[in-house]
Amino acid sequence: MALNDIERKRIEKLVGAFVEELRPPPPIRSQLDFGFRITGQSIELFEIRPQWKRPEIKQEQAFAKATYVRTHNRWKI
């Protein structure tokens, strides 16, 4: 079962604020940035960088994932 709308909005606000603190200064963001996505009951944090050989193409590399387990009321990392 996916997160409900209230849970999703709360998580977007909390995780969005956390990721905003991680983000580098604006002049550097074209070379390194951070983002997050929510899919089902999982939150994934990722870095955004240009590809090494083709810098016009951005790539995302996940570095953390947490999944909410509703039956145990816990987050699994």
Summary of the structure (lengths in Angstrom):
residues: 77
radius of gyration: 14.6
end to end distance: 17.9
largest distance: 45.3
contacts: 164
relative contact order: 0.16
helix: 27%
strand: 40%
